Amino acid sequence: MIQLQNKPMKTSPIPAIVAILFFIIVFALAFVYFNQPAVSAQGAAGLALQTTPTPPAEEDVSVIGSTDGILIMGIVIVLIVTLPLLFRKKGK
């Protein structure tokens, strides 16, 4: 019969520390980006007053089949990921 031992598993705190630092950096950068100081807001107000008229809007220039390249790249990526998994030898 197999006996299970109740030993605590040894884990490293490094992945948790890296993850916490990553989220802190992401939230800090997002906070700085979305909360611009008032000085830059005054400069942006000048951009709202345009001296030249806005060009007229163009008609819809979407072409049928323009996403074919994106579809092909998606299929290639899926094949690159799945084919090695399918043809992997089961080692024992």
Helices and strands as residue ranges (DSSP letters): H 14-34, H 38-48, H 68-86
